[in-house]
Amino acid sequence: MRTDRFQAFSDGIFAILITILVLEFKVPDYRAGHLLAALGAQWPLFVSYAFSYFYVGTLWLFHHDYFSMLLKIDRNVNMLNLLMLFSITLLDYPMSLVADALTSGNRGDMQTAFITYDLVALFISATFYLMYAYLHHHPQLKNPAVTNDFYATIKFDPVRSVSIYGLAIVTTFWSVWVGAILLAGGIIFHFLAYLRMSRQLEQAKGV
């Protein structure tokens, strides 16, 4: 398969997912004159959406830049990409769970919601690791300008992400809010790792 078809299909999945995320917004039930209060009560949805949008956007940036170094796609890359995209499309569900749990304020529900989000995020990071490892062992698929030094620099980023989300799961049993901070930290780590990877990829290509 040509890389342009590969990227076009993946971009379409990301676009659909972001559309699905925003569909969670609905006009709240309210009495005349109390719309502002009703909107304020939806803050958990706004917060969970903002983080999820930022997360999906960062994953798309990773996907776009990382796979721009490929010269061709084989069957296994396609299959790994489908697994990766499957993991990413799961994000809408934990986003909704977190919004509902924060609205209810029940500690047990918030634990369950945040841990579910952590598990999905951990799964996503694991699929990125599998893809990184596969492409590292099949250099014929990549731009020759991208050396093994590039992979050596980024290969542990998904492992670090898995560690952060694993720690967030354990911590959530002790403190929901500390676990939530670690979850947010994992998402922010993705963005910082993307910036580093993008700079190194540009240097490797001589841009």
MDTraj code that builds the backbone (N, CA, C; nanometers):
import mdtraj as md
import numpy as np

residues = "MET ARG THR ASP ARG PHE GLN ALA PHE SER ASP GLY ILE PHE ALA ILE LEU ILE THR ILE LEU VAL LEU GLU PHE LYS VAL PRO ASP TYR ARG ALA GLY HIS LEU LEU ALA ALA LEU GLY ALA GLN TRP PRO LEU PHE VAL SER TYR ALA PHE SER TYR PHE TYR VAL GLY THR LEU TRP LEU PHE HIS HIS ASP TYR PHE SER MET LEU LEU LYS ILE ASP ARG ASN VAL ASN MET LEU ASN LEU LEU MET LEU PHE SER ILE THR LEU LEU ASP TYR PRO MET SER LEU VAL ALA ASP ALA LEU THR SER GLY ASN ARG GLY ASP MET GLN THR ALA PHE ILE THR TYR ASP LEU VAL ALA LEU PHE ILE SER ALA THR PHE TYR LEU MET TYR ALA TYR LEU HIS HIS HIS PRO GLN LEU LYS ASN PRO ALA VAL THR ASN ASP PHE TYR ALA THR ILE LYS PHE ASP PRO VAL ARG SER VAL SER ILE TYR GLY LEU ALA ILE VAL THR THR PHE TRP SER VAL TRP VAL GLY ALA ILE LEU LEU ALA GLY GLY ILE ILE PHE HIS PHE LEU ALA TYR LEU ARG MET SER ARG GLN LEU GLU GLN ALA LYS GLY VAL".split()
xyz = np.array([
    [0.0836, -0.1194, 0.0000],
    [0.0000, 0.0000, 0.0000],
    [0.0875, 0.1249, 0.0000],
    [0.0437, 0.2268, -0.0730],
    [0.1171, 0.3534, -0.0742],
    [0.0978, 0.4242, 0.0590],
    [0.1986, 0.5029, 0.0966],
    [0.1916, 0.5726, 0.2247],
    [0.0813, 0.6783, 0.2265],
    [0.0467, 0.7357, 0.1096],
    [-0.0564, 0.8389, 0.1081],
    [-0.1940, 0.7799, 0.1417],
    [-0.2218, 0.6576, 0.0951],
    [-0.3484, 0.5932, 0.1302],
    [-0.3507, 0.5565, 0.2780],
    [-0.2375, 0.5117, 0.3276],
    [-0.2247, 0.4772, 0.4690],
    [-0.2544, 0.5990, 0.5559],
    [-0.1934, 0.7128, 0.5226],
    [-0.2136, 0.8344, 0.5998],
    [-0.3563, 0.8864, 0.5866],
    [-0.4127, 0.8779, 0.4663],
    [-0.5480, 0.9282, 0.4443],
    [-0.6497, 0.8502, 0.5271],
    [-0.6348, 0.7179, 0.5304],
    [-0.7259, 0.6354, 0.6100],
    [-0.7137, 0.6697, 0.7583],
    [-0.5909, 0.6801, 0.8070],
    [-0.5676, 0.7106, 0.9481],
    [-0.6210, 0.8487, 0.9838],
    [-0.5966, 0.9474, 0.8964],
    [-0.6467, 1.0824, 0.9217],
    [-0.7990, 1.0832, 0.9307],
    [-0.8634, 1.0025, 0.8479],
    [-1.0096, 0.9947, 0.8510],
    [-1.0601, 0.9408, 0.9832],
    [-0.9916, 0.8406, 1.0380],
    [-1.0302, 0.7847, 1.1678],
    [-1.0156, 0.8889, 1.2777],
    [-0.9053, 0.9626, 1.2757],
    [-0.8850, 1.0675, 1.3759],
    [-0.9937, 1.1740, 1.3649],
    [-1.0283, 1.2117, 1.2425],
    [-1.1311, 1.3146, 1.2230],
    [-1.2669, 1.2676, 1.2758],
    [-1.3001, 1.1421, 1.2491],
    [-1.4271, 1.0874, 1.2977],
    [-1.4290, 1.0836, 1.4502],
    [-1.3165, 1.0435, 1.5097],
    [-1.3103, 1.0350, 1.6557],
    [-1.3311, 1.1715, 1.7198],
    [-1.2660, 1.2740, 1.6664],
    [-1.2823, 1.4083, 1.7225],
    [-1.4269, 1.4552, 1.7072],
    [-1.4888, 1.4193, 1.5954],
    [-1.6304, 1.4530, 1.5764],
    [-1.7173, 1.3839, 1.6805],
    [-1.6880, 1.2575, 1.7077],
    [-1.7647, 1.1828, 1.8079],
    [-1.7469, 1.2445, 1.9460],
    [-1.6261, 1.2886, 1.9772],
    [-1.6019, 1.3508, 2.1074],
    [-1.6917, 1.4712, 2.1289],
    [-1.7017, 1.5569, 2.0292],
    [-1.7791, 1.6800, 2.0449],
    [-1.9290, 1.6522, 2.0476],
    [-1.9715, 1.5363, 1.9964],
    [-2.1133, 1.5025, 1.9989],
    [-2.1647, 1.4751, 2.1401],
    [-2.0722, 1.4620, 2.2355],
    [-2.1140, 1.4441, 2.3747],
    [-2.1813, 1.5693, 2.4304],
    [-2.1579, 1.6835, 2.3666],
    [-2.2191, 1.8071, 2.4143],
    [-2.3665, 1.8112, 2.3748],
    [-2.4496, 1.8326, 2.4732],
    [-2.5938, 1.8441, 2.4505],
    [-2.6469, 1.9607, 2.5323],
    [-2.7544, 2.0230, 2.4842],
    [-2.8153, 2.1333, 2.5584],
    [-2.8700, 2.0786, 2.6903],
    [-2.8286, 2.1362, 2.8025],
    [-2.8728, 2.0829, 2.9327],
    [-3.0189, 2.1166, 2.9608],
    [-3.0792, 2.0375, 3.0473],
    [-3.2135, 2.0702, 3.0950],
    [-3.2036, 2.1870, 3.1920],
    [-3.2871, 2.2875, 3.1724],
    [-3.2809, 2.4040, 3.2608],
    [-3.4158, 2.4759, 3.2609],
    [-3.4379, 2.5481, 3.3687],
    [-3.5558, 2.6333, 3.3785],
    [-3.5225, 2.7712, 3.3225],
    [-3.6214, 2.8387, 3.2705],
    [-3.6011, 2.9716, 3.2130],
    [-3.5263, 3.0605, 3.3120],
    [-3.4229, 3.1251, 3.2625],
    [-3.3440, 3.2133, 3.3463],
    [-3.2304, 3.1449, 3.4204],
    [-3.2143, 3.0131, 3.4029],
    [-3.1121, 2.9387, 3.4756],
    [-3.0152, 2.8658, 3.3811],
    [-3.0042, 2.9155, 3.2577],
    [-2.9159, 2.8497, 3.1613],
    [-2.7696, 2.8576, 3.2053],
    [-2.7297, 2.9718, 3.2581],
    [-2.5906, 2.9877, 3.2994],
    [-2.5527, 2.8854, 3.4060],
    [-2.6400, 2.8658, 3.5024],
    [-2.6133, 2.7674, 3.6078],
    [-2.6074, 2.6267, 3.5495],
    [-2.6954, 2.5983, 3.4528],
    [-2.6963, 2.4659, 3.3902],
    [-2.5678, 2.4414, 3.3120],
    [-2.5185, 2.5468, 3.2453],
    [-2.3919, 2.5335, 3.1727],
    [-2.2762, 2.5130, 3.2695],
    [-2.2796, 2.5852, 3.3803],
    [-2.1744, 2.5698, 3.4807],
    [-2.1694, 2.4290, 3.5364],
    [-2.2862, 2.3659, 3.5466],
    [-2.2912, 2.2294, 3.5989],
    [-2.2308, 2.1294, 3.5018],
    [-2.2095, 2.1714, 3.3782],
    [-2.1496, 2.0821, 3.2780],
    [-1.9972, 2.0928, 3.2739],
    [-1.9360, 2.1578, 3.3731],
    [-1.7909, 2.1753, 3.3714],
    [-1.7152, 2.0428, 3.3599],
    [-1.7628, 1.9325, 3.4218],
    [-1.6871, 1.8074, 3.4042],
    [-1.6771, 1.7636, 3.2581],
    [-1.7838, 1.7884, 3.1820],
    [-1.7816, 1.7512, 3.0406],
    [-1.6835, 1.8389, 2.9640],
    [-1.6829, 1.9690, 2.9929],
    [-1.5905, 2.0598, 2.9256],
    [-1.4452, 2.0206, 2.9552],
    [-1.4159, 1.9903, 3.0820],
    [-1.2787, 1.9557, 3.1209],
    [-1.2343, 1.8240, 3.0564],
    [-1.3198, 1.7211, 3.0658],
    [-1.2830, 1.5907, 3.0094],
    [-1.2716, 1.5985, 2.8574],
    [-1.3575, 1.6802, 2.7934],
    [-1.3477, 1.6974, 2.6490],
    [-1.2169, 1.7671, 2.6112],
    [-1.1822, 1.8753, 2.6848],
    [-1.0614, 1.9505, 2.6529],
    [-0.9376, 1.8611, 2.6603],
    [-0.9280, 1.7799, 2.7665],
    [-0.8126, 1.6911, 2.7793],
    [-0.8141, 1.5837, 2.6713],
    [-0.9323, 1.5289, 2.6425],
    [-0.9408, 1.4233, 2.5417],
    [-0.9088, 1.4769, 2.4027],
    [-0.9561, 1.5979, 2.3729],
    [-0.9253, 1.6586, 2.2434],
    [-0.7748, 1.6825, 2.2304],
    [-0.7149, 1.7365, 2.3360],
    [-0.5704, 1.7601, 2.3375],
    [-0.4948, 1.6289, 2.3205],
    [-0.5430, 1.5244, 2.3853],
    [-0.4807, 1.3923, 2.3777],
    [-0.4894, 1.3366, 2.2358],
    [-0.6093, 1.3376, 2.1783],
    [-0.6273, 1.2860, 2.0424],
    [-0.5464, 1.3687, 1.9431],
    [-0.5465, 1.5008, 1.9611],
    [-0.4688, 1.5863, 1.8712],
    [-0.3203, 1.5549, 1.8775],
    [-0.2692, 1.5308, 1.9977],
    [-0.1283, 1.4955, 2.0137],
    [-0.0979, 1.3614, 1.9478],
    [-0.1875, 1.2648, 1.9652],
    [-0.1685, 1.1341, 1.9021],
    [-0.1686, 1.1465, 1.7500],
    [-0.2549, 1.2340, 1.6981],
    [-0.2572, 1.2548, 1.5528],
    [-0.1253, 1.3162, 1.5055],
    [-0.0749, 1.4139, 1.5806],
    [0.0531, 1.4744, 1.5441],
    [0.1646, 1.3699, 1.5438],
    [0.1662, 1.2854, 1.6488],
    [0.2626, 1.1760, 1.6541],
    [0.2511, 1.0893, 1.5292],
    [0.1293, 1.0475, 1.5015],
    [0.1043, 0.9561, 1.3901],
    [0.1484, 1.0193, 1.2581],
    [0.1088, 1.1439, 1.2372],
    [0.1400, 1.2114, 1.1110],
    [0.2903, 1.2255, 1.0903],
    [0.3604, 1.2754, 1.1928],
    [0.5036, 1.3004, 1.1770],
    [0.5846, 1.1710, 1.1723],
    [0.5505, 1.0782, 1.2605],
    [0.6278, 0.9545, 1.2676],
    [0.6167, 0.8744, 1.1374],
    [0.4962, 0.8626, 1.0848],
    [0.4772, 0.7802, 0.9663],
    [0.5138, 0.8532, 0.8379],
    [0.5451, 0.9823, 0.8490],
    [0.5927, 1.0537, 0.7308],
    [0.7317, 1.0066, 0.6898],
    [0.8003, 0.9341, 0.7794],
    [0.9349, 0.8857, 0.7473],
    [0.9310, 0.7534, 0.6705],
    [0.8131, 0.6957, 0.6533],
    [0.8037, 0.5667, 0.5849],
    [0.8064, 0.5835, 0.4337],
    [0.8740, 0.4922, 0.3681],
    [0.8757, 0.4899, 0.2223],
    [0.7682, 0.3974, 0.1677],
    [0.7354, 0.2944, 0.2437],
    [0.6326, 0.2002, 0.2002],
    [0.5712, 0.1325, 0.3228],
    [0.4575, 0.0678, 0.2999],
    [0.3813, 0.0027, 0.4066],
    [0.3688, -0.1450, 0.3739],
    [0.3917, -0.2303, 0.4732],
    [0.3659, -0.3721, 0.4505],
    [0.2417, -0.4156, 0.5292],
    [0.2067, -0.5418, 0.5159],
    [0.0849, -0.5929, 0.5785],
    [0.0885, -0.5789, 0.7302],
    [0.2022, -0.6050, 0.7893],
    [0.2109, -0.5992, 0.9359],
    [0.1965, -0.4564, 0.9885],
    [0.2512, -0.3606, 0.9163],
    [0.2338, -0.2208, 0.9568],
    [0.0854, -0.1843, 0.9504],
    [0.0183, -0.2305, 0.8462],
    [-0.1255, -0.2053, 0.8355],
    [-0.2016, -0.2650, 0.9538],
    [-0.1673, -0.3862, 0.9907],
    [-0.2368, -0.4528, 1.1006],
    [-0.2075, -0.3844, 1.2339],
    [-0.0812, -0.3470, 1.2546],
    [-0.0464, -0.2754, 1.3775],
    [-0.1148, -0.1387, 1.3817],
    [-0.1255, -0.0746, 1.2664],
    [-0.1929, 0.0550, 1.2615],
    [-0.3415, 0.0407, 1.2946],
    [-0.4034, -0.0649, 1.2456],
    [-0.5442, -0.0889, 1.2789],
    [-0.5617, -0.1105, 1.4292],
    [-0.4685, -0.1840, 1.4896],
    [-0.4741, -0.2045, 1.6346],
    [-0.4564, -0.0716, 1.7080],
    [-0.3619, 0.0088, 1.6615],
    [-0.3381, 0.1387, 1.7224],
    [-0.4623, 0.2281, 1.7121],
    [-0.5210, 0.2332, 1.5926],
    [-0.6395, 0.3160, 1.5731],
    [-0.7575, 0.2643, 1.6561],
    [-0.7688, 0.1332, 1.6685],
    [-0.8732, 0.0762, 1.7529],
    [-0.8590, 0.1250, 1.8964],
    [-0.7358, 0.1232, 1.9478],
    [-0.7135, 0.1666, 2.0855],
    [-0.7500, 0.3138, 2.1028],
    [-0.7183, 0.3959, 2.0031],
    [-0.7463, 0.5393, 2.0123],
    [-0.8959, 0.5675, 2.0059],
    [-0.9686, 0.4908, 1.9243],
    [-1.1131, 0.5143, 1.9126],
    [-1.1879, 0.4792, 2.0411],
    [-1.1236, 0.4105, 2.1333],
    [-1.1882, 0.3780, 2.2611],
    [-1.1979, 0.4988, 2.3538],
    [-1.1287, 0.6082, 2.3218],
    [-1.1180, 0.7209, 2.4143],
    [-1.2507, 0.7887, 2.4456],
    [-1.3421, 0.7866, 2.3530],
    [-1.4703, 0.8542, 2.3779],
    [-1.5422, 0.7959, 2.4996],
    [-1.5327, 0.6650, 2.5175],
    [-1.6050, 0.5995, 2.6276],
    [-1.5544, 0.6436, 2.7645],
    [-1.4229, 0.6334, 2.7943],
    [-1.3779, 0.6802, 2.9254],
    [-1.3963, 0.8305, 2.9450],
    [-1.3927, 0.9079, 2.8355],
    [-1.4190, 1.0509, 2.8486],
    [-1.5587, 1.0735, 2.9044],
    [-1.6565, 1.0002, 2.8502],
    [-1.7942, 1.0122, 2.8975],
    [-1.8072, 0.9644, 3.0418],
    [-1.7365, 0.8555, 3.0755],
    [-1.7418, 0.8034, 3.2125],
    [-1.6865, 0.9054, 3.3116],
    [-1.5746, 0.9678, 3.2769],
    [-1.5139, 1.0672, 3.3662],
    [-1.6073, 1.1855, 3.3853],
    [-1.6669, 1.2334, 3.2772],
    [-1.7591, 1.3467, 3.2876],
    [-1.8774, 1.3135, 3.3780],
    [-1.9361, 1.1953, 3.3598],
    [-2.0509, 1.1559, 3.4420],
    [-2.0114, 1.1370, 3.5879],
    [-1.8960, 1.0750, 3.6106],
    [-1.8526, 1.0489, 3.7485],
    [-1.8204, 1.1785, 3.8217],
    [-1.7562, 1.2727, 3.7527],
    [-1.7272, 1.4014, 3.8154],
    [-1.8553, 1.4769, 3.8468],
    [-1.9546, 1.4620, 3.7619],
    [-2.0827, 1.5280, 3.7856],
    [-2.1518, 1.4714, 3.9095],
    [-2.1449, 1.3395, 3.9255],
    [-2.2084, 1.2757, 4.0412],
    [-2.1308, 1.3007, 4.1694],
    [-1.9982, 1.3105, 4.1580],
    [-1.9151, 1.3342, 4.2750],
    [-1.8934, 1.2113, 4.3617],
    [-1.9380, 1.0951, 4.3167],
    [-1.9205, 0.9729, 4.3937],
    [-1.7769, 0.9222, 4.3791],
    [-1.7085, 0.8997, 4.4916],
    [-1.5677, 0.8626, 4.4892],
    [-1.5454, 0.7296, 4.4168],
    [-1.6285, 0.6314, 4.4448],
    [-1.6122, 0.5015, 4.3805],
    [-1.6301, 0.5103, 4.2306],
    [-1.7285, 0.5898, 4.1865],
    [-1.7508, 0.6064, 4.0426],
    [-1.6331, 0.6792, 3.9776],
    [-1.5794, 0.7805, 4.0474],
    [-1.4660, 0.8529, 3.9911],
    [-1.3441, 0.7621, 3.9804],
    [-1.3218, 0.6772, 4.0803],
    [-1.2115, 0.5813, 4.0720],
    [-1.2256, 0.4933, 3.9494],
    [-1.3454, 0.4383, 3.9317],
    [-1.3698, 0.3490, 3.8178],
    [-1.3492, 0.4212, 3.6859],
    [-1.3991, 0.5441, 3.6760],
    [-1.3892, 0.6199, 3.5511],
    [-1.2442, 0.6536, 3.5174],
    [-1.1702, 0.7026, 3.6164],
    [-1.0308, 0.7397, 3.5907],
    [-0.9456, 0.6169, 3.5596],
    [-0.9702, 0.5074, 3.6283],
    [-0.8936, 0.3857, 3.6005],
    [-0.9250, 0.3335, 3.4606],
    [-1.0504, 0.3430, 3.4193],
    [-1.0861, 0.3027, 3.2833],
    [-1.0122, 0.3875, 3.1807],
    [-1.0055, 0.5178, 3.2051],
    [-0.9320, 0.6081, 3.1149],
    [-0.7837, 0.5700, 3.1138],
    [-0.7283, 0.5438, 3.2323],
    [-0.5872, 0.5033, 3.2416],
    [-0.5608, 0.3766, 3.1611],
    [-0.6500, 0.2802, 3.1705],
    [-0.6310, 0.1536, 3.0996],
    [-0.6322, 0.1737, 2.9481],
    [-0.7226, 0.2582, 2.9005],
    [-0.7274, 0.2862, 2.7568],
    [-0.5998, 0.3583, 2.7134],
    [-0.5560, 0.4580, 2.7929],
    [-0.4339, 0.5307, 2.7606],
    [-0.3127, 0.4384, 2.7628],
    [-0.3094, 0.3480, 2.8582],
    [-0.2005, 0.2501, 2.8665],
    [-0.1999, 0.1600, 2.7429],
    [-0.3172, 0.1184, 2.7005],
    [-0.3309, 0.0349, 2.5805],
    [-0.2799, 0.1098, 2.4574],
    [-0.3152, 0.2379, 2.4460],
    [-0.2693, 0.3183, 2.3326],
    [-0.1164, 0.3248, 2.3291],
    [-0.0562, 0.3539, 2.4445],
    [0.0896, 0.3629, 2.4505],
    [0.1553, 0.2296, 2.4144],
    [0.0944, 0.1197, 2.4564],
    [0.1486, -0.0125, 2.4252],
    [0.1467, -0.0388, 2.2747],
    [0.0408, 0.0060, 2.2056],
    [0.0346, -0.0152, 2.0604],
    [0.1401, 0.0683, 1.9884],
    [0.1674, 0.1879, 2.0408],
    [0.2741, 0.2695, 1.9818],
    [0.4090, 0.2002, 1.9989],
    [0.4302, 0.1386, 2.1141],
    [0.5565, 0.0682, 2.1361],
    [0.5721, -0.0465, 2.0363],
    [0.4658, -0.1210, 2.0150],
    [0.4715, -0.2325, 1.9198],
    [0.5065, -0.1825, 1.7793],
    [0.4465, -0.0696, 1.7413],
    [0.4757, -0.0142, 1.6088],
    [0.6197, 0.0350, 1.6010],
    [0.6659, 0.1046, 1.7032],
    [0.8045, 0.1518, 1.7047],
    [0.9013, 0.0341, 1.6893],
    [0.8765, -0.0703, 1.7688],
    [0.9663, -0.1854, 1.7677],
    [0.9665, -0.2544, 1.6310],
    [0.8484, -0.2675, 1.5709],
    [0.8410, -0.3353, 1.4411],
    [0.9179, -0.2565, 1.3340],
    [0.8952, -0.1262, 1.3293],
    [0.9618, -0.0461, 1.2264],
    [1.1121, -0.0383, 1.2505],
    [1.1542, -0.0432, 1.3761],
    [1.2972, -0.0443, 1.4052],
    [1.3637, -0.1687, 1.3473],
    [1.2936, -0.2814, 1.3512],
    [1.3497, -0.4073, 1.3015],
    [1.3239, -0.4287, 1.1518],
    [1.2612, -0.3319, 1.0872],
    [1.2380, -0.3400, 0.9425],
    [1.2774, -0.2066, 0.8788],
    [1.4059, -0.1757, 0.8812],
    [1.4530, -0.0453, 0.8315],
    [1.4269, -0.0236, 0.6835],
    [1.4002, -0.1304, 0.6089],
    [1.3753, -0.1143, 0.4659],
    [1.2470, -0.0369, 0.4383],
    [1.1621, -0.0242, 0.5391],
    [1.0371, 0.0490, 0.5214],
    [1.0543, 0.1991, 0.5421],
    [1.1685, 0.2388, 0.5982],
    [1.1857, 0.3769, 0.6406],
    [1.2753, 0.4562, 0.5462],
    [1.2662, 0.5861, 0.5588],
    [1.3567, 0.6765, 0.4881],
    [1.4991, 0.6480, 0.5351],
    [1.5927, 0.6232, 0.4452],
    [1.7315, 0.5920, 0.4859],
    [1.7965, 0.7021, 0.5682],
    [1.7455, 0.8243, 0.5561],
    [1.8037, 0.9350, 0.6323],
    [1.7752, 0.9230, 0.7814],
    [1.6719, 0.8447, 0.8168],
    [1.6355, 0.8270, 0.9570],
    [1.7147, 0.7083, 1.0123],
    [1.8127, 0.7356, 1.0954],
    [1.9032, 0.6321, 1.1444],
    [1.8495, 0.5661, 1.2709],
    [1.9217, 0.4654, 1.3159],
    [1.8846, 0.3970, 1.4397],
    [1.8973, 0.4872, 1.5624],
    [1.9786, 0.5908, 1.5503],
    [1.9910, 0.6853, 1.6619],
    [1.8582, 0.7521, 1.6916],
    [1.7818, 0.7782, 1.5867],
    [1.6494, 0.8385, 1.6056],
    [1.5604, 0.7455, 1.6872],
    [1.5577, 0.6187, 1.6497],
    [1.4762, 0.5219, 1.7236],
    [1.5257, 0.5062, 1.8660],
    [1.6561, 0.5032, 1.8850],
    [1.7121, 0.4845, 2.0182],
    [1.6685, 0.5959, 2.1131],
    [1.6464, 0.7145, 2.0574],
    [1.6064, 0.8286, 2.1400],
    [1.4609, 0.8205, 2.1827],
    [1.3745, 0.7683, 2.0957],
    [1.2301, 0.7722, 2.1235],
    [1.1716, 0.6390, 2.1690],
    [1.2466, 0.5290, 2.1586],
    [1.1869, 0.3970, 2.1752],
    [1.1274, 0.3737, 2.3136],
    [1.1787, 0.4437, 2.4152],
    [1.1279, 0.4213, 2.5503],
    [1.0159, 0.5172, 2.5895],
    [0.9807, 0.6105, 2.5001],
    [0.8717, 0.7029, 2.5334],
    [0.7396, 0.6301, 2.5596],
    [0.6998, 0.5328, 2.4757],
    [0.5761, 0.4602, 2.5074],
    [0.5863, 0.3827, 2.6387],
    [0.7061, 0.3309, 2.6701],
    [0.7238, 0.2581, 2.7967],
    [0.7077, 0.3541, 2.9138],
    [0.7616, 0.4742, 2.8995],
    [0.7451, 0.5747, 3.0048],
    [0.5974, 0.6095, 3.0228],
    [0.5254, 0.6192, 2.9115],
    [0.3820, 0.6479, 2.9194],
    [0.3078, 0.5367, 2.9923],
    [0.3387, 0.4123, 2.9568],
    [0.2760, 0.2986, 3.0238],
    [0.3036, 0.3040, 3.1737],
    [0.4257, 0.3403, 3.2105],
    [0.4620, 0.3496, 3.3523],
    [0.3811, 0.4579, 3.4232],
    [0.3649, 0.5719, 3.3569],
    [0.2882, 0.6814, 3.4177],
    [0.1432, 0.6393, 3.4402],
    [0.0829, 0.5773, 3.3390],
    [-0.0571, 0.5368, 3.3521],
    [-0.0728, 0.4219, 3.4514],
    [0.0265, 0.3327, 3.4560],
    [0.0224, 0.2261, 3.5563],
    [0.0288, 0.2828, 3.6969],
    [0.1161, 0.3831, 3.7165],
    [0.1256, 0.4488, 3.8465],
    [-0.0041, 0.5218, 3.8793],
    [-0.0656, 0.5824, 3.7774],
    [-0.1921, 0.6535, 3.7985],
    [-0.3016, 0.5572, 3.8453],
    [-0.3034, 0.4363, 3.7878],
    [-0.4035, 0.3363, 3.8284],
    [-0.3867, 0.3016, 3.9755],
    [-0.2631, 0.2714, 4.0150],
    [-0.2367, 0.2347, 4.1544],
    [-0.2698, 0.3504, 4.2479],
    [-0.2299, 0.4707, 4.2097],
    [-0.2503, 0.5880, 4.2944],
    [-0.3982, 0.6219, 4.3106],
    [-0.4774, 0.5975, 4.2071],
    [-0.6197, 0.6306, 4.2125],
    [-0.6919, 0.5557, 4.3235],
    [-0.6437, 0.4365, 4.3588],
    [-0.7054, 0.3632, 4.4698],
    [-0.6814, 0.4348, 4.6034],
    [-0.5743, 0.5113, 4.6081],
    [-0.5405, 0.5850, 4.7307],
    [-0.5992, 0.7259, 4.7277],
    [-0.5826, 0.7955, 4.6141],
    [-0.6334, 0.9317, 4.5995],
    [-0.6814, 0.9531, 4.4567],
    [-0.8096, 0.9799, 4.4418],
    [-0.8663, 1.0013, 4.3091],
    [-0.8007, 1.1212, 4.2411],
    [-0.7796, 1.2278, 4.3167],
    [-0.7300, 1.3506, 4.2552],
    [-0.5825, 1.3419, 4.2195],
    [-0.5027, 1.2752, 4.3016],
    [-0.3619, 1.2560, 4.2646],
    [-0.3531, 1.1663, 4.1415],
    [-0.4396, 1.0634, 4.1371],
    [-0.4435, 0.9776, 4.0194],
    [-0.4838, 1.0548, 3.8952],
    [-0.5790, 1.1481, 3.9120],
    [-0.6221, 1.2302, 3.7985],
    [-0.5084, 1.3203, 3.7503],
    [-0.4300, 1.3735, 3.8436],
    [-0.3159, 1.4577, 3.8066],
    [-0.2124, 1.3766, 3.7288],
    [-0.1899, 1.2523, 3.7709],
    [-0.0959, 1.1667, 3.6985],
    [-0.1477, 1.1341, 3.5584],
    [-0.2782, 1.1119, 3.5474],
    [-0.3378, 1.0883, 3.4161],
    [-0.3160, 1.2091, 3.3259],
    [-0.3434, 1.3284, 3.3791],
    [-0.3209, 1.4501, 3.3014],
    [-0.1725, 1.4656, 3.2691],
    [-0.0857, 1.4292, 3.3648],
    [0.0578, 1.4361, 3.3412],
    [0.1023, 1.3445, 3.2286],
    [0.0397, 1.2263, 3.2199],
    [0.0722, 1.1347, 3.1112],
    [0.0374, 1.1931, 2.9756],
    [-0.0767, 1.2615, 2.9689],
    [-0.1190, 1.3231, 2.8432],
    [-0.0248, 1.4375, 2.8058],
    [0.0141, 1.5177, 2.9044],
    [0.1083, 1.6267, 2.8796],
    [0.2444, 1.5711, 2.8369],
    [0.2850, 1.4591, 2.8983],
    [0.4113, 1.3952, 2.8606],
    [0.4102, 1.3572, 2.7123],
    [0.2959, 1.3077, 2.6627],
    [0.2847, 1.2728, 2.5211],
    [0.3175, 1.3935, 2.4335],
    [0.2639, 1.5088, 2.4713],
    [0.2855, 1.6285, 2.3898],
    [0.4321, 1.6706, 2.3915],
    [0.4936, 1.6676, 2.5085],
    [0.6356, 1.7033, 2.5181],
    [0.7218, 1.6043, 2.4407],
    [0.6857, 1.4759, 2.4484],
    [0.7602, 1.3738, 2.3737],
    [0.7430, 1.3948, 2.2234],
    [0.6227, 1.4375, 2.1835],
    [0.6001, 1.4655, 2.0413],
    [0.6903, 1.5787, 1.9935],
    [0.6978, 1.6869, 2.0709],
    [0.7810, 1.8000, 2.0313],
    [0.9266, 1.7567, 2.0141],
    [0.9753, 1.6746, 2.1057],
    [1.1129, 1.6255, 2.0975],
    [1.1309, 1.5360, 1.9752],
    [1.0367, 1.4450, 1.9523],
    [1.0464, 1.3555, 1.8379],
    [1.0418, 1.4324, 1.7062],
    [0.9532, 1.5313, 1.6993],
    [0.9394, 1.6081, 1.5756],
    [1.0674, 1.6826, 1.5421],
    [1.1302, 1.7429, 1.6429],
    [1.2564, 1.8141, 1.6199],
    [1.3642, 1.7188, 1.5711],
    [1.3708, 1.6011, 1.6334],
    [1.4748, 1.5046, 1.5956],
    [1.4492, 1.4473, 1.4567],
    [1.3231, 1.4312, 1.4221],
    [1.2911, 1.3802, 1.2897],
    [1.3294, 1.4814, 1.1827],
    [1.3060, 1.6078, 1.2096],
    [1.3463, 1.7117, 1.1154],
    [1.4982, 1.7130, 1.0977],
    [1.5703, 1.6986, 1.2082],
    [1.7168, 1.6954, 1.2006],
    [1.7644, 1.5730, 1.1227],
    [1.6981, 1.4582, 1.1476],
    [1.7390, 1.3353, 1.0779],
    [1.7184, 1.3461, 0.9282],
    [1.6122, 1.4173, 0.8882],
    [1.5838, 1.4321, 0.7458],
    [1.6602, 1.5480, 0.6846],
    [1.7295, 1.6229, 0.7714],
    [1.8049, 1.7368, 0.7221],
    [1.7184, 1.8541, 0.6842],
    [1.5973, 1.8651, 0.7519],
    [1.5069, 1.9754, 0.7205],
    [1.5566, 2.1031, 0.7869],
])
top = md.Topology()
chain = top.add_chain()
for i, resn in enumerate(residues, 1):
    res = top.add_residue(resn, chain, resSeq=i)
    for name in ("N", "CA", "C"):
        top.add_atom(name, md.element.get_by_symbol(name[0]), res)
traj = md.Trajectory(xyz[None], top)
